[in-house]
Amino acid sequence: MGDPSNGSEADVWRKIKWNGWGSKNVSMKLSETDPNACIHPSGNLIPGLLPFMRQELYGSSEVKPLNKTPSLSLQEVLKRMPAPVVNKAFLHELKLQSSQVQVDGEARLTHAVGKNYRDLWRVRNGFLQRPPDAVILPHSHEDVVKLVDTAYKHDVCLIPFGGGTNVVGAIEPDPAETTRMTVSVDLRRMNKMMWVEKDSQHACFESGVLGPDLEEQLSRYGFTFGHDPDSHIHSTLGGWAATRSSGAQSNKYGEMEDMIVSMTIVTPRGVVTTPTAPRAVGVSLKEVFLGSEGVFGIITNLVIKVQNIPEQRICEGWLVASFEEGAEAFRQATINDIHPATLRLYDDDETRLSFSMKYKPTLVQSFLSKGIKAYAEKWKGMNMDKVCLAIVGYEGTKTAVSQQRQAFHRHLTKATKSLCLGTGPGKNWLEKKYDLPYIRDFSLDNGLWSDVLETTTDYARMIPLWRDVKQAVRDTWASLGVKGWIGCHLGHQYKTGTCLYFTFAGEQFDEKDIEERFLPLKVAATEAIIKHRGALAHHHGVGYEHVPWMEKYHGKVGLYIMQVIKEALDPKGICNPGKLLPLRDDPNKSEEENEAAKKAAMMFFKMGVMKHVTGLNKGKAKM
């Protein structure tokens, strides 16, 4: 856990990659002895991933050298960074400790973008349109109050920065801000538990606490938070609240809106602390700020619900005959209150990816795997080309886990052709659940790319949405004359609907990869989601990636309400400009003029698009 007294050398950002995911010394690499295998960050050999990638993207699993696409060096990217816009009066009046204000190139670079494909492709190739001008690291709520007040006085833009794991562009400065100074506010020095109430099972934390540090502090009192997103190691409590995050055990513990009791937010208009009573009276102010992504202010403290550390945790794998049958079985389980902590169902495409990521098996494991396959085909009547992997997790008291497990076993074996694989696949999933970003980084190094998007919809539209999103992406690839891969899994269940999480991948070509190949995919997939009344996201947030569809999703009046709140709390527009909300309509302009102005201002259509990469030594993308 960090400590402000340790100074800048202890800051988390110094240990994190500027051009990839996670810690600087952790990555997935090619095997030096086997050209058809890669090495997991743990050091284990993964023999199946490269053949899978070659088969899906090149049409053949034949061993051949990958197209190397290394990142530019740190020194080269720093040379290409635009000069900062510095408001000296603001910095002078702020009067923080010297270690709290970082203006060096690496600090600015590490806080410049998030961690999606578009972000990392640009930073690896030196296409930085608008990095922050400085990084400020507050130590306390009082520091944030002083920062926001001073920034408002001097018209300086502020972007809250938690762990930097965002994948929808929520932490990147708006390139339209060419004259106002933009500051990235890194909150990770604010990482302490303020208090805990055992009777209420409430705890109060500063917003910059990282997932592992939060759990370590709670464990001293016998508690857990129960929130375990894929970004858990590197993301913060405040970031989870700002994006309406959801974790792997959400079926048991809920999402952020269920797990957060109260929040303290510093806005340009003053400080807001929402009530801690079990229910809101009138409009819930907590809901106004949940998912607001820093556009209304900066979250400093949060009161959360905490749970007793489970007596038992069990995670196991199943095979089901098809995605459609498995999804229906999950729906029936949920509406009948058979509700394991974790229910994940991978479609046939993503199941193949999951199987390809297994460590090199022993002879016994290979024999057992062949036996299971033969049994599933002969005795269960499963088509192994359509079979899907399900991961089911239970946690709680031993009695509760036993009851839930028995109930789900009975249900699934009756609802569909299925086969329980035991705890082996569950253990494998737990070991690798944080690994997808490392595969993305590995792809970027080797001529490929991958990215994700997710949504939630009701059960009536679940399967049509799944089919249409995949088809829309594949049709786009076909129209562009390129190949790609897309898979999906169900990850969170509700009484009325579920979350669908898509992963897709393709090949790198040149410096127009974003505008000519990636953006058409995003547009096609999002339009297919909207067609089936799907949400723009489930737990990743809006950022700038989903702004073009906010009016279509919320309606003109719904969007107007959010814009009015923004203007009331932040009249100068200093809080994370360019995110969450499009420009408000100008009553003096025609509808066509307003639409053109809104589109021109949207970062979605600018970031990584070469005509907007101005004033840079663009050079040539290293493809």
Secondary structure, DSSP 8 states (H G I E B T S, - for coil): ---GGG-GGG-GGGGB-SSSSSBTT---EE-SS-TT-EE-TTS-EE-SHHHHHHHHHHS--------------HHHHHHHS------HHHHHHH---GGGEE-SHHHHHHTS--SSHHHHHHHHTT--S---SEEE---SHHHHHHHHHHHHHHT-EEEEESSS--SSSTTS--TT-SSS-EEEEE-TT---EEEEETTTTEEEEETT-BHHHHHHHHHTTTEE-----TTTTT-BHHHHHHHT---TTHHHH--HHHHEEEEEEEETTEEEE---SSS-SSS-HHHHHTT-TTSS-EEEEEEEE-EE--SEEEEEEEEES-HHHHHHHHHHHHHTT---SEEEEE-HHHHHHHHHT-----HHHHHHHHHHHHHHHHTS---TTT-EEEEEEEEESHHHHHHHHHHHHHHHHHHSSEEEEEHHHHHHHHHHTT-HHHHHHHHHHTTEEEEEEEEEEEHHHHHHHHHHHHHHHHHHHHHHT--EEEEEEEEEE-SSEEEEEEEEEEE--STTIIIIIIHHHHHHHHHHHHHTT--S-SSS--TTTTGGGHHHHH-HHHHHHHHHHHHHH-TT--BSTTSSS-----TTS-HHHHHHHHHHH-GGGTTT-GGG--SS-------
